[in-house]
Amino acid sequence: MIFGAEPVRPQNVGITDYKTPTSRAQSFFIDFNSSYSMKGGRINSGRGNLELTYRRFYDSIPFGYSIDAIGSFSLEGEEKEGTKVDYLSDAGFRIKKYIEGDAFGSLNLHQSYLKSYDRPAVDLTASLGYGRFMNATALAKAVRIEDLLIEEGVISGRMPRENILDLAKVIDREREYREKFGPIYRERWYEDMEGIIRDSGKLTQEHISAIGVLRMQEVLTRERITDRLYGWDLSVGVKQELMMPRKETKRPAPALDLTVRYARPLGWRIMWSEEMVVNSPFGPRFLDEYKVALTSLFAYEIANRISLNINHLLNLNRSYPKGKLALNNLLNVIFIFYIENKLNLVLSEKISKPENEKIKTAFAMTLNYRIF
């Protein structure tokens, strides 16, 4: 097991050295957890929860989009009260077109639905902005492979900067290899990676040994490496509610929407990102009524099979005309233990502090399966 200390040998490349015309990332997870209680040798209550999470990111020179979707379904049964069913969904689709350089226009369609709603809540935001994100996950994988090959004696030291960047670009082109070569794509993919490693002059034998190939497979197919996005963007636009969750509720006035996002890896095992969204309705309530949401993520790969994720959500709401501020905090600390065959054990502790309420905590042990 490889623990999270940075390698002793200095790297010949930095995470922000990786630049490619097209950046993409995709993930799809299934989470399941259940619990029950017994009395007198028989089960008298139980609960089960199933959650699906899908994320997709694509960014090229002229065009980009992102998809974030979460859905959950739960059953809770009591011997005397019967079974209760609950479900929810939350999804967002963002598309942007670069106008000149890093300046862009974007549309963001968002929907949320709870069992208690009459219908989904839907809103649309049209914005102008500036900035761009780059996905350097392939470079993180290339450096992880380099570390393992050095440890196994397959290569004699750090590869030159150009070779490690070329290796990352080949790793990033897996989809292209799959579409071009079909079932035998892995053979061609690994051959090209071996060729780059050989060209570095650091390969200790004519070919990568069996243990070296095994270590490469661990990184490319088994380990879950947190997406390494770096960059920032800022957008200003108008948000309009298209559909309210209650049929009797009137749609509010359009609102100013300001979004700032920032992401940067810290070293090779830590990922940090921030997103702030400020919303205030136009009209007489402008700036007297507003909502601020700040989302923070800290991800640390402690070892090759253990990761720590810390998520923090802060919501600040000011109502009108009373002008009172409501502050809500949610902290989620998650340990992920990678088992085998894309199966993970997830331990999470959730701590929340709603306005004028006591601190609430919840612990969960979940089995997580990564489809891709």
C-alpha positions as CSV (number, residue, x, y, z in Angstrom):
1,M,0.0,0.0,0.0
2,I,1.3,3.4,-1.0
3,F,0.7,6.1,1.6
4,G,0.1,9.8,0.9
5,A,3.5,11.3,1.4
6,E,4.9,13.1,-1.7
7,P,7.6,11.2,-3.5
8,V,11.2,11.9,-2.4
9,R,12.5,12.3,-5.9
10,P,11.4,15.7,-7.3
11,Q,8.9,15.7,-10.2
12,N,9.9,17.0,-13.6
13,V,6.4,18.2,-14.3
14,G,3.7,20.2,-12.5
15,I,0.0,19.5,-12.5
16,T,-0.8,22.8,-14.4
17,D,1.7,21.9,-17.1
18,Y,-0.9,19.7,-18.7
19,K,-2.9,21.5,-21.4
20,T,-5.0,19.9,-24.0
21,P,-7.6,21.3,-26.5
22,T,-10.2,19.0,-25.2
23,S,-10.9,18.1,-21.5
24,R,-13.5,15.5,-20.4
25,A,-14.4,13.6,-17.3
26,Q,-17.3,11.2,-16.5
27,S,-18.4,9.2,-13.5
28,F,-21.5,7.1,-12.6
29,F,-21.9,5.7,-9.0
30,I,-24.5,3.5,-7.3
31,D,-24.7,3.7,-3.5
32,F,-26.7,1.4,-1.2
33,N,-27.1,1.2,2.5
34,S,-29.5,-0.5,4.9
35,S,-30.2,-0.9,8.6
36,Y,-32.6,-2.8,10.8
37,S,-33.5,-3.3,14.4
38,M,-34.6,-6.5,16.2
39,K,-36.8,-7.1,19.2
40,G,-37.4,-10.6,20.6
41,G,-35.6,-12.3,17.8
42,R,-37.5,-10.7,15.0
43,I,-37.0,-7.6,12.9
44,N,-39.4,-4.8,13.9
45,S,-38.0,-1.9,11.8
46,G,-35.7,-1.4,8.8
47,R,-34.5,1.1,6.3
48,G,-32.9,0.9,2.9
49,N,-31.6,3.7,0.6
50,L,-30.4,3.6,-3.0
51,E,-28.7,6.6,-4.6
52,L,-27.5,7.1,-8.2
53,T,-24.9,9.9,-9.0
54,Y,-23.9,10.8,-12.6
55,R,-21.4,13.5,-13.6
56,R,-20.1,14.5,-17.0
57,F,-17.7,17.3,-18.0
58,Y,-16.6,18.3,-21.4
59,D,-14.6,21.4,-22.5
60,S,-13.0,22.2,-25.8
61,I,-11.8,25.4,-27.5
62,P,-15.2,26.5,-28.9
63,F,-17.7,24.6,-26.8
64,G,-18.3,23.0,-23.4
65,Y,-21.0,21.4,-21.3
66,S,-21.5,19.7,-17.9
67,I,-24.2,17.3,-16.4
68,D,-24.7,16.7,-12.7
69,A,-27.5,14.4,-11.7
70,I,-28.5,12.7,-8.4
71,G,-31.5,10.5,-7.7
72,S,-32.4,8.6,-4.5
73,F,-35.0,6.1,-3.4
74,S,-35.6,4.9,0.1
75,L,-37.9,2.5,2.0
76,E,-38.5,2.7,5.7
77,G,-40.6,0.2,7.5
78,E,-42.0,0.0,11.1
79,E,-43.8,-3.1,12.4
80,K,-46.8,-1.0,13.5
81,E,-46.8,1.9,11.1
82,G,-46.1,0.0,7.8
83,T,-43.8,1.1,5.0
84,K,-42.9,4.6,3.9
85,V,-41.5,5.4,0.5
86,D,-39.4,8.5,-0.3
87,Y,-37.6,9.7,-3.4
88,L,-35.9,12.8,-4.9
89,S,-34.0,13.9,-7.9
90,D,-31.8,16.9,-8.7
91,A,-30.2,17.5,-12.1
92,G,-28.4,20.3,-13.8
93,F,-27.3,20.7,-17.5
94,R,-25.0,23.5,-18.4
95,I,-23.9,24.4,-21.9
96,K,-21.5,27.1,-22.9
97,K,-20.1,28.6,-26.1
98,Y,-16.8,30.4,-26.1
99,I,-17.1,33.7,-28.0
100,E,-13.5,34.9,-28.0
101,G,-10.6,33.5,-26.0
102,D,-11.9,32.4,-22.6
103,A,-15.1,34.7,-22.8
104,F,-18.3,32.6,-23.1
105,G,-22.0,32.6,-23.0
106,S,-23.9,29.9,-21.2
107,L,-27.3,28.4,-20.4
108,N,-27.9,26.4,-17.2
109,L,-31.1,24.3,-16.9
110,H,-31.8,22.9,-13.4
111,Q,-34.6,20.8,-12.0
112,S,-35.3,19.3,-8.5
113,Y,-38.1,17.1,-7.4
114,L,-39.2,15.7,-4.0
115,K,-42.0,13.3,-3.2
116,S,-43.9,16.1,-1.5
117,Y,-43.8,18.3,-4.6
118,D,-46.8,18.7,-7.0
119,R,-44.3,18.8,-9.9
120,P,-40.6,19.4,-10.5
121,A,-39.1,22.8,-9.8
122,V,-37.4,24.0,-13.0
123,D,-35.2,27.1,-13.5
124,L,-33.1,28.5,-16.4
125,T,-30.1,30.8,-16.1
126,A,-28.6,32.7,-19.1
127,S,-25.1,34.1,-18.4
128,L,-22.0,35.8,-19.8
129,G,-18.7,34.8,-18.3
130,Y,-15.0,34.4,-18.5
131,G,-12.7,31.6,-17.6
132,R,-11.9,27.9,-18.4
133,F,-11.2,24.6,-16.6
134,M,-8.7,22.0,-17.6
135,N,-8.8,18.3,-16.6
136,A,-5.4,17.0,-15.7
137,T,-6.5,13.7,-14.3
138,A,-4.5,11.9,-17.0
139,L,-1.3,13.6,-15.9
140,A,-2.0,12.5,-12.2
141,K,-2.4,8.9,-13.5
142,A,0.9,9.2,-15.5
143,V,2.8,10.4,-12.4
144,R,1.2,7.6,-10.3
145,I,2.4,5.1,-12.9
146,E,5.8,6.6,-12.9
147,D,6.0,6.3,-9.1
148,L,5.1,2.6,-9.2
149,L,7.5,1.8,-12.0
150,I,10.3,3.4,-10.1
151,E,9.4,1.5,-7.0
152,E,9.4,-1.8,-8.9
153,G,12.7,-1.0,-10.7
154,V,11.1,-1.0,-14.1
155,I,12.4,2.5,-14.8
156,S,15.6,4.0,-13.3
157,G,14.2,7.4,-12.4
158,R,12.0,10.3,-13.3
159,M,11.1,10.6,-17.0
160,P,11.8,13.9,-18.8
161,R,9.0,16.5,-18.7
162,E,8.1,15.9,-22.4
163,N,7.8,12.1,-22.0
164,I,5.5,12.3,-18.9
165,L,3.3,14.8,-20.7
166,D,3.1,12.6,-23.8
167,L,2.3,9.6,-21.6
168,A,-0.6,11.6,-20.0
169,K,-1.9,12.5,-23.5
170,V,-2.0,8.8,-24.5
171,I,-3.8,7.9,-21.3
172,D,-6.3,10.7,-22.0
173,R,-7.0,9.2,-25.5
174,E,-8.4,5.8,-24.2
175,R,-11.8,6.6,-25.7
176,E,-10.2,7.2,-29.1
177,Y,-8.3,3.9,-28.9
178,R,-11.5,2.0,-27.9
179,E,-13.4,3.4,-30.9
180,K,-10.6,2.8,-33.4
181,F,-9.4,-0.7,-32.4
182,G,-12.4,-2.2,-30.7
183,P,-11.8,-5.3,-28.5
184,I,-8.0,-5.2,-28.9
185,Y,-7.7,-1.5,-28.1
186,R,-5.9,-2.1,-24.7
187,E,-3.1,-3.9,-26.5
188,R,-2.4,-1.0,-28.8
189,W,-2.9,1.5,-26.0
190,Y,-0.3,-0.2,-23.8
191,E,2.1,-0.6,-26.7
192,D,2.0,3.2,-27.3
193,M,2.5,3.9,-23.6
194,E,5.4,1.5,-23.5
195,G,6.9,3.3,-26.5
196,I,6.9,6.6,-24.8
197,I,8.4,5.2,-21.6
198,R,11.2,3.5,-23.7
199,D,11.8,6.8,-25.5
200,S,12.5,8.5,-22.2
201,G,15.7,6.4,-21.8
202,K,14.7,5.3,-18.3
203,L,13.4,1.8,-19.1
204,T,15.8,-0.7,-17.4
205,Q,14.9,-3.6,-19.8
206,E,13.8,-3.9,-23.4
207,H,10.1,-4.1,-22.4
208,I,8.0,-3.3,-19.4
209,S,8.0,-6.4,-17.1
210,A,4.9,-8.3,-16.1
211,I,4.9,-6.6,-12.7
212,G,5.2,-3.2,-14.4
213,V,2.1,-3.9,-16.6
214,L,0.2,-5.0,-13.5
215,R,1.0,-1.8,-11.8
216,M,-0.1,0.2,-14.8
217,Q,-3.4,-1.7,-14.9
218,E,-4.0,-0.9,-11.2
219,V,-3.8,2.8,-11.9
220,L,-5.7,2.8,-15.1
221,T,-8.5,0.3,-14.3
222,R,-8.7,-0.3,-10.6
223,E,-7.8,2.7,-8.6
224,R,-10.3,5.6,-8.3
225,I,-8.4,8.8,-8.8
226,T,-10.2,12.0,-8.0
227,D,-10.7,14.2,-11.1
228,R,-7.9,16.8,-11.2
229,L,-9.6,19.9,-12.6
230,Y,-7.8,23.2,-12.4
231,G,-8.9,26.7,-13.5
232,W,-11.6,29.2,-12.7
233,D,-14.6,31.0,-14.2
234,L,-16.9,33.8,-13.4
235,S,-20.4,34.3,-14.9
236,V,-23.1,36.9,-14.5
237,G,-26.6,36.3,-15.7
238,V,-30.4,36.2,-15.2
239,K,-32.2,33.4,-13.5
240,Q,-35.8,32.7,-14.2
241,E,-38.0,30.1,-12.5
242,L,-39.9,28.2,-15.2
243,M,-41.9,25.9,-13.0
244,M,-42.7,26.1,-9.3
245,P,-43.0,22.9,-7.2
246,R,-46.5,24.0,-5.9
247,K,-49.2,24.6,-8.5
248,E,-50.7,27.5,-6.5
249,T,-47.3,29.3,-6.1
250,K,-46.7,32.2,-8.6
251,R,-43.4,32.4,-10.3
252,P,-41.1,35.0,-8.8
253,A,-39.4,37.9,-10.7
254,P,-36.2,37.2,-12.6
255,A,-33.1,37.4,-10.5
256,L,-29.5,38.4,-10.8
257,D,-27.2,35.3,-10.7
258,L,-23.5,35.6,-10.0
259,T,-21.4,32.4,-10.0
260,V,-17.7,32.1,-9.2
261,R,-15.9,28.7,-9.5
262,Y,-12.3,27.8,-8.7
263,A,-10.4,24.5,-8.7
264,R,-6.8,23.5,-8.2
265,P,-4.9,20.4,-7.2
266,L,-2.5,20.9,-4.3
267,G,0.4,18.5,-5.1
268,W,-0.4,15.1,-6.6
269,R,-2.8,13.7,-4.0
270,I,-5.0,16.7,-2.9
271,M,-7.8,18.4,-4.8
272,W,-9.5,21.6,-3.7
273,S,-12.4,23.4,-5.3
274,E,-14.8,26.2,-4.4
275,E,-18.1,27.4,-5.9
276,M,-20.1,30.5,-4.8
277,V,-23.5,31.4,-6.2
278,V,-25.2,34.7,-5.3
279,N,-28.8,35.3,-6.2
280,S,-31.1,38.4,-5.8
281,P,-34.4,39.2,-7.4
282,F,-34.8,42.2,-9.6
283,G,-37.2,44.9,-8.6
284,P,-37.9,46.7,-5.3
285,R,-36.4,43.8,-3.3
286,F,-33.1,43.8,-5.2
287,L,-30.1,43.4,-2.8
288,D,-32.5,43.5,0.1
289,E,-33.4,39.9,-0.5
290,Y,-30.6,37.5,-1.5
291,K,-29.3,33.9,-1.3
292,V,-25.6,33.0,-1.1
293,A,-24.4,29.4,-1.4
294,L,-20.8,28.4,-0.9
295,T,-19.7,24.9,-1.7
296,S,-16.2,23.6,-0.8
297,L,-14.5,20.3,-1.6
298,F,-11.3,18.9,-0.2
299,A,-10.2,15.5,-1.5
300,Y,-7.1,13.7,-0.2
301,E,-5.9,10.4,-1.6
302,I,-4.4,9.0,1.6
303,A,-3.2,5.8,0.0
304,N,-3.8,4.0,-3.3
305,R,-7.0,2.4,-1.8
306,I,-8.1,5.0,0.8
307,S,-9.4,8.5,0.1
308,L,-10.8,11.2,2.3
309,N,-13.4,13.7,1.0
310,I,-14.6,16.7,3.0
311,N,-17.6,18.6,1.6
312,H,-18.9,21.8,3.2
313,L,-22.1,23.6,2.1
314,L,-22.9,27.1,3.6
315,N,-26.2,28.7,2.8
316,L,-26.9,32.3,3.7
317,N,-30.4,33.7,3.1
318,R,-31.8,37.1,3.8
319,S,-35.6,37.4,3.7
320,Y,-37.6,40.5,2.8
321,P,-39.1,42.7,4.2
322,K,-37.9,41.5,7.7
323,G,-34.3,41.5,6.6
324,K,-33.3,38.6,8.8
325,L,-30.3,36.5,8.0
326,A,-30.6,32.7,8.1
327,L,-27.3,30.7,8.1
328,N,-27.2,26.9,7.5
329,N,-24.1,24.7,7.5
330,L,-23.7,21.2,6.3
331,L,-20.4,19.3,6.7
332,N,-19.9,15.8,5.3
333,V,-16.7,13.8,6.1
334,I,-16.3,10.8,3.9
335,F,-13.7,7.9,3.9
336,I,-13.7,5.8,0.8
337,F,-12.0,2.3,1.0
338,Y,-11.6,0.8,-2.5
339,I,-12.2,-3.0,-2.3
340,E,-12.1,-4.7,-5.7
341,N,-13.9,-4.7,-9.1
342,K,-15.0,-1.1,-8.7
343,L,-16.6,-1.8,-5.3
344,N,-16.0,0.6,-2.5
345,L,-16.9,0.8,1.2
346,V,-17.9,4.4,2.2
347,L,-18.0,5.7,5.8
348,S,-19.5,9.1,6.2
349,E,-20.3,11.4,9.0
350,K,-22.8,14.2,8.3
351,I,-23.0,17.3,10.6
352,S,-25.6,20.0,10.0
353,K,-26.5,23.2,11.8
354,P,-29.7,24.8,10.6
355,E,-30.6,28.3,11.8
356,N,-32.1,28.3,15.3
357,E,-31.7,24.5,15.6
358,K,-29.3,22.3,17.4
359,I,-26.5,20.5,15.7
360,K,-27.5,17.3,13.9
361,T,-25.3,14.3,13.1
362,A,-25.7,11.2,11.1
363,F,-23.3,8.3,10.4
364,A,-23.7,6.0,7.4
365,M,-21.8,2.9,6.1
366,T,-22.5,2.5,2.4
367,L,-21.5,0.1,-0.4
368,N,-20.6,2.1,-3.5
369,Y,-20.2,0.7,-7.0
370,R,-18.5,2.6,-9.8
371,I,-20.0,1.8,-13.2
372,F,-17.5,4.1,-14.9
